[in-house]
């Protein structure tokens, strides 16, 4: 078939359109939905449809061509916004040699098994089926450095990069790893990965004072190997505490700069110091925010390199880890979808290495199936979707470029504030970092409580009949520093409370929904009520009378005694029947009568269920009324 050589005009036959044309059309839709009034001007559409991040960055509904092109450079060159390397073959981060068949990033699996034999089996299975490097979390697993030899028995250390995470035992773990390599006959220059010195990150997690002396010591151990580094800047601790993207980047920059100072004070040249560092960030389901975060982090780090006089050394090596905070213990299978989106965003954002958490991470130690799905998530994106064959696919997107620049500015402001406070260690010790992150978490938690930010399968569309898989409990996570939070924790706590009651009594706490009017009139609100109560582990049953007769409804409720009833119907039904029905229910012994809808002027009911209400407060009050112990 002949291939046409002329250029196709995709706009042929259509009149030219302007942003103002779009605003006029959008305004018409907003007016029909009630979100805009008849006098709302078209220029207000952007504000009506905009949202704001926790860093105060507006996210507009429409982005247009900027007056000047953003100064983002090209992949592999300063300011490294578009990537730290001009290649996507995995060689730039974890140390693996290029694979000519699958371009992309380093597929890094994490291990926190306390049993060396179980860890070894999982690692060997992963390496044989798509993983390209190993992340051994001794701090979380409780493994001692002396057990590394057993855990890595059979792993060819000259082929498989290893990243260590040993907290206060970082030096001993590094020595054990190097001794094992020597026992295998592997020369130091053949090793790859990271020895894992991160004393500031350890202070953030545990509250223990940072021992910065381990940084130059592990850097010296790593120096003979071109593909082995000594230092990690783990910023996920700030994300896990509930911090914003700018807070995560800014804290990482301050920590990285602190390590540069320690390394150069120990005699390492600046280029060598920059080369020792790898940064670890969280990737979550907000794909554009994750993409912008990785790009903004590279831009900010490149600026530090520029100020240090080594611009070409500022290509930040990034390890993206799917967010722990976003993972749920309820309906855990939905976590597979979350980690897929996060992995996609990390790959598009230019991460050099990516770790996908198993879907059952909140339940305990992952089984073989969960590990397989985690690594195959990456395999599909790399080998089937070919995501790694394109450098910076979002480059030039007006939205992403603006988001990146705005986020870089917010992160730089936070970084400089930390520096003015005395640096990363001082800001942690004084409580500055904890206070700022807690302020963001309170806003985030409020959004979750009011279901402005849904958690699918938990705060929305909960499954009361789910049977979660059993897993071996994981060891305690090191704590004592910044809190470790989960987005779903508020709703999961209410669900746990209701489930404990159901198990103890053999009966799940239940609310009756008294429907008013025909099905078409009450279905939407009744469904909304059932969905909200299910998020707290509360079952619902519906009773109704087509004529909305208060006596009939009261009799139906009396046949199924309950302390809480919620009325659901249309506004016109409420105007005529809601109050008489409520009075009849109270007379029948119902202790708490709720209404599905916005509060009325005189607040005649005991509570109101509507979009944007405080769902956690509703669940607490309802569980209390139903006699469910706290």
N, C-alpha and C positions, 0 to 999 in steps of 0.2 A: 504494500500500500504506500502510495506517495505521501510524503510528509509535507504539509503546507509550509512554505517559507515566509509568507506574509504575516505581519503582526495582526493578531486578532484584537479588535476593539471591543472589550467586554461591556463598555458603556453605550455602545451604539444603539440608537433608537430611544434612549432614555434622556429626559431633560436633566441638566446639571442640578445637583443638590448641594445645599450648604448646611453647615451645622445649625443655622437658625431654622431651616426647614425641618430638620430632625427634632429640634426643640418644640416646634409647634405641634408636630404629630405626637410627641411624647406627652405634651401638656394635655392634649385631648384625651389620651388614655388615663392620665392622672385625674382629670376632672370626672370621668365616668366612674372611676373607682372611689371617688370621694377624697382622695389625697390632695387635691388642689381645688380651690374654689373658682367661681366664675370670673373673679377679678384677678386671679393669679396671673402675672405676666410670664411670657415664655422664658425670659431671662432667669426666672426662679427655678427652672427645671433642674439645672445642675445641682443646686443646693438641695432640692427635694429628694433627689436620687443619690446623693453622695453619702458616703459613710466615712468615719474617721477611725484610724487605727489607735491602739493604745499609746502610740508615740506621738499622737496628734497630727498624723499625716492624712490629708484628705484623699479619698479614693473616689474619683469622679466617674460619672457614667459614660463620658465621652472625652477622648483625648484627640487632639489634632496636631498637625505638623508644627514642631517648635520653630521659632524664628531662626535658630541656629542649631546645627547638629551637635549632639552631646559629645564631649571629648572623652570617648571611651576606648580609643585605640583599636588595636586588633588583637586577636588571641595570641598569647605568649609574649606580649610586649606591654610595658608600662602604659597606663595605670592598671593593667591586668583585669579590668572590669569584665572583659569578654573571655577570660580564662587565663590560668597561670601558665598554661602550656599551649603550644600550637598543634598538639597531638592529642587524640583521645584513644589511647591504647592501653591505659592502665599503668604505663611505665613511670609516669610522673609522680605517683603517690605511694603506692604500696611497695613498689620496687620490682614488680613482675616484668619480665621481658615482653615486648610487644607481641600480641597475637594477631596474626595477619587475617584470621577468619572472623574474629569478633572484636570490633573496635568499641572502646568505651572506657569504663572506670574499673577500679579494683573492687571486686566483690568480697567484702570483709565480713566474716561471720564472728559473732561474739559468743564467748563461753564463760559460764559462771557455775559450772558443775563442781560440787565439792569433792566428788570422787574422781581421782586421776584416770582410772580405767574408763569411766563413762565419758569423760572429757576427750580422752584419746580416741575412742570409737566414734564419737560425734565429729571430731575434727577430721579424721581420716575419711569418713563418709562424705563430709562436705567437700573436702579437697578433690575427691574423686568424682564429684558431681556438680562442679560449677564454681565453688568458692575459690578465690585466688589468694586470700591471706587470712590469718587467724588473729583474733583479738582475745587475749586471755585475761579475764578480769579476776585476778587473784583476790582483790579487796572485797569483791562481792561474794565470791565463792567460798572464801575462808581457806583456800589452798595456801600451803606454805611454800616459799621459794624452793625448799628442798624437794618438793613433790613435782617440780616442773619436769624433771627428767622422766618420771613415769608418765606424766600427762602428755608429753610430746614424743614419747617413744614411737618410732616408726615414721615420724614426720621428717621429711628431708629438708633440713633448714637452709640448704643452699638453693632450694626451689620454692619453698613456701615462706613468704614474709610473715613475721610474728610481731604483733604489737602487744606490749605488756602494760598492765594497769594494776599496780600493786600498792598504791597509796604509800603509807609510811615504810613499807618494805621494798621500795623501788630499787634501792641499791643492791640489796641481797638478791632480788629477783633478776636483775640485770646480770649480776655475777653468775648466778645459777644458769641462766640462759647461755651466756658466753662459754661457760665451762662445758655445757652440753654440746655446743657447737664444736668446741675443740675435741671432745670425745668422739664426735662423729667424723672428725677429720676435715671439718669445714673451715676454711680460712676466713678470718674476720672480714676481708674485703668482699666475700661472697654473700654476706648476710644482708638481709633487708627487713624493713619494718621500723619499729620505734621502741626504745627501751622504756619510755613512759614516765620520765620525770615530770611531775606537775604538782609541786608542793603548794602553790597558791590554790589550785583547784581542790586539793585535799583539805586545805583550811576551809574553803567554802563549803565543802561537804560535811566536815567533822567538827569544825571549830578549833582544831589543833593548830598551834602556831606553825607557820610555813618555815621549813628548813630549806632555805635557798641554796645551801651548799651542795645539794644533790644534783642541781642543774648542771654546773660545770663538770661534776664528776661523771655523770652519765653521758654528757656530750663528749667527754674525752674517751669514754669507752666506745662510742659510736664513730668517732672521727676516722678510724682506719677504713671504714666501709662507706663506699659512695652512696649506697642505697639504704643505709641504716642511720636513723636519727635518734637523738637522745631525749628530746623534749616534746611534750604534748601540751597544748593549751586547750583544756576541755571546758568549753563554754556551755555545755548542756546543763551543767549544774544550775545556772542562772535561769535557763528556760524551764527546767524541772521545778524550780521554786515559784514559777508563775510570772517570770519577767517578760518584758516585751522584746521584740526583735532588736531594737536599738540598744536596749540594756545588755542583751546577750553579746552583741558585737562590741559595744564600748568596753565591757568588762574584759572581753578577749583581747582587745587592743592594749589595755592597760597591763594585763598579765603578760602578754607577749613582750611589751616594752620592758617590763621588769626583768624578764628573763634575758633580754638582749643586754641590759646593763650588767647583770651578773656574769654573763658569758664574756663580755668584753673586759670587765674588770679582772677576770681570771686569765686574760691574755689572748683570748680568741679574737681574730679579726672580724670586722663587721659582716663581711660576706659569709664567713664561716658560721657566725652566730645566726644569721637569718636562715641559713641552710639547715640548722639543727631543729627548727620548729615546724610542727604540724598542728593545725587548728581543727578542733572538733565542734561541730554545730548540730543543732536539732533541725530536723525536717518534719513538717506536719502537713495537715490536709489543706491548709491555705496555700495552694500551690504557688500563686503569684507572689505571696509574701516570702515564701521559702526561696524562690528563684531570686527575688530582689535582695534578700538577706545575704545570700552567698556572693552575689555580684558586688553589693555594697561593702561587704567585709573585705573583699579583695581590693576594692578601690581605696578604702581607708588604710589598709596595711601598706599598699603601694605608696601612699602619701607619707607614711612614717619612714619607709625606705628612702624616699626622695629627700626628706628632711635630714636623714642620716648620711646623705651623699652617695647612696648605692642604689639608685633607682632600678637598675636592672636586676637586683637581688630581691625585689619586693613581690615576686609571684607567690602568693600565699597558698600553701598546700592545705587542702581542705578534706576532712573526713566528715561526711554527713551521716547522722544516725537518726532513724525514724523516731519521732518523739515518744518518750516514755509518758509524758503528761497526757497525751491524747488517747492512750490505750485504756480500754475498759475491762473490768472483770465480768461485767454483765454482757450477755450476747457477744461473747468474744470473737465469734466468727466475723463480725463486722470489722474487726481490726485488720483482717486481710485487705479489705477495701481501703482502709485508712493508710496502711503502709504502702499499698500500691501507688496511691496518689502522692504520698510523701517521697517515695523512691523516684517516681517520675519527675517531681519537682527538683529533687537533688541532682538528678542526671542532667536535666535541662539547665539548671543553675550552674553547672560546671564543677561539681564536686569531683575530687580525684579518687576518693574511696567512698563507698556507701555500705552501711550496715542496715539491714532490714530486720526488725525485731520479730520473733515468732508471734503468731496471733494469740497464743496462750500465755504471754509473758506475765500478765497480772495474776495468773492462776498458780504459778509455780515454775518448776523447771520444764522447759519445752520437751515434747516427745519428738520422735523421728519424723512424724508427719508434719508437725509445725515447722521444724527446721527445713524440711524439704520445700514446703510452700514458700518460706522466707527466701531461700536462695533461688527458687525457680521464678519468683517475682522478678528478680533482677535478670535472670536468664531470658525471660520472655521480652523484657524491655530492651535488652541488648541484642539478642540473637534473632528475635522475630520482628520486633518493632524498629530495630536498628537505630535506637535513640542515641547511641554513642557515636554514630558516624557523622554527626553534624556538630560543628563547633558553635556554641552560643546561638541556638536556634531562635531565641527571643530577641537577639540583637537588632536594634532598629525599631522595635515596637515602641510606639510613643508612650503607651501606658507603662511598660516595664522600665524603659529608660528614665522616665520621670520618677517612678516609684523608687528605683535604685538610687537616684540622686538625692531624693528627699530623705530616704532612709540613711544614706551615708552621712548626710548633714546632721540628722538627729543622733546617730551613733557617735559622730565626732564630738558633738556637744557633751554627751555623757562621758566619753573618754576624757576629754579635757577637764571636766568637773572632777573626775576621779583623780586625775593627776594633780589638780590644785589641792585636793584633800590629802595629798602625800603619796599617792600611788595605790596600786591594787591591794597590797597588804594592809595599808593604813585604812583604806576605805572599807575593807571587810571588818577589820578589828573595831573600828569606831561605830559600826552599825549603819553607815551611810548606804551601803549596797542593799542590806536587808530591808531597810526602811523604804527605799525607793521601789524595790521589787514588791514588797508587801502592798504598797499603794496601788500598783498595777494589778496585783492579784485580787484585791478587793473589788476593783472595777470589773475585772474578768468574771469573778465569782458572782457578782450581781447580775451580769448579763446571762450567765448560765442559769441562775436561780429564776430569773424572769423568762427564761427560754428564748431570749433574743439570740442566744448562741446555742443551737441545739446540739445534743449528743445522741446521734442515731442509735436506737436500740436501748437507750437508757432514759434520757429525758423525753425522748420522742419514740413512739412505736415500740414500747417495751413489750417483751413476750413473757407473760406470767407463767407459761408452761415450759419454758426452756429447761433443758437438762445440760448443765455445763459439764465438760469433760473433767475427770479427776486427774490431778497432777501431783507429783512429789513436791512438797513445799520447798521453796527456795530459802536459802539462808538469809539472815537479817542484813539489810542494806546499811552500810556505814552511815551514821547520822551524827547529829550534834551541832551541825552548822546550819546552813540554809535549809528550810523545810523542803520536803519532796512531795509535790502536790500532783493530783490528777484532776482533770477537768470534770470527770464524772463522780467525784468522791461524795458530793453532797447528796445526789440522788441515790447513789449506791448505798449510802448509810441508811436512808429511809427504807430502801428496798430490803436491806439486811434486817432491819427492825421488824418489818412486816412478815418476812419469811420466818424469822425466829418465832414469832407469835403463831404463825400457821403451823409450824412444825410442833410447837408445844401443845397447841389446842386441837389440832386436826381440822381447823377451820380458818380460811383466809379472811382477813378483815375485809368487809364488804360495805359498799355504799349503794343505796338505791337511787336510780335516776327516774324521777317522776316526769314523764313526758306530757307536754301539753300540745293539743292540736294534732293534725294528721302527720303521717310519717315525713312528708316533704317539708313540713314546717319545723320539726324538731330534730331531724336526723343529723344535721351538721353540728349543732351544739351538743347533742347527746354523745356523738362520736368524739368531740373535743374533750368532753368531761371524762369519758372512759379512758382516753389516751393519757390525760393528765394523771388520773388516779393510778393507772397501771405503772407509771413511772415511779410511784412510791410503793409498789407491791400490793395495791389495794384493788380488789375485784369490784365489778359493778354489775348490777342487774336492773333491768328496766321494767317499770310498771306504768300503765297509762289507761286513760279512758277517753274515747273519741269525743265525748261531750264535755270533757274537763270538769266533771262533777266532783266537787271537793269530797263529798262523802264516799264516793266510789274509790277515789284515789286513797283516801285515808284508810279505808277497809283493806285495800290491796297492800298497803304498807304494813298495816297491823298483822297481816297474814305472814309477813316476812320481817320480823322485828329487826330494827336497826336504829342506831343512834344518830345517823346522818342520812339526810335525803337531799338530793340536788334537783331542782326544777330545771327543765330544759324545754324550750319552745321558741316560738317567734315573738317579736316585740308586741304584736297586737294581742297575742294570747296572754302575755304578761300583764297588759293593761287591764284586762277584764278578769283573769282567773288566778293570777299568781298569788295575790294576797289572800283571797278566800281559801285557796288550796293550802297555803302555808299555815294559816290559822288552824285548818282542820288537821294538818299533820302534827302541829304542836299539841293540839288537844288529844291526838291519838298517842302521845308520848314520845314523839321524835324530839331529841334534844338539840339538834343542830340542823337548820334548814338553809341550804345554799341556793344560789341562783346562777345559772349559766348565762353570763352577760355582764356588761359594765355596771358599776354601782349606780343605784338610783339616787335621786336627790336627798331623800330622807334616810337612806341606809336601813331599810326595813328588814333585811335578811342578815343572817349570821356570817355570811361570806359570799364572795363573788368570784366566779371563774371566767376569765376572759384572756384573750391574747395579750401578753405583757404583764399578767398578774404575777405576784411572787409565788411561784409554784411550790417552792420548798416550805414557805410559811403555810400555805394551804395544806400540804401533806402533813406537816407537823401537827397542826390544829386538828386535822381529821383523824390522824392516828391516836392522838390524845383522847378525842371524843369517843373513839371506838374501844378505848381501854387497852390499847397496845402499849406495853411498858417501854420506856425509853432505854 
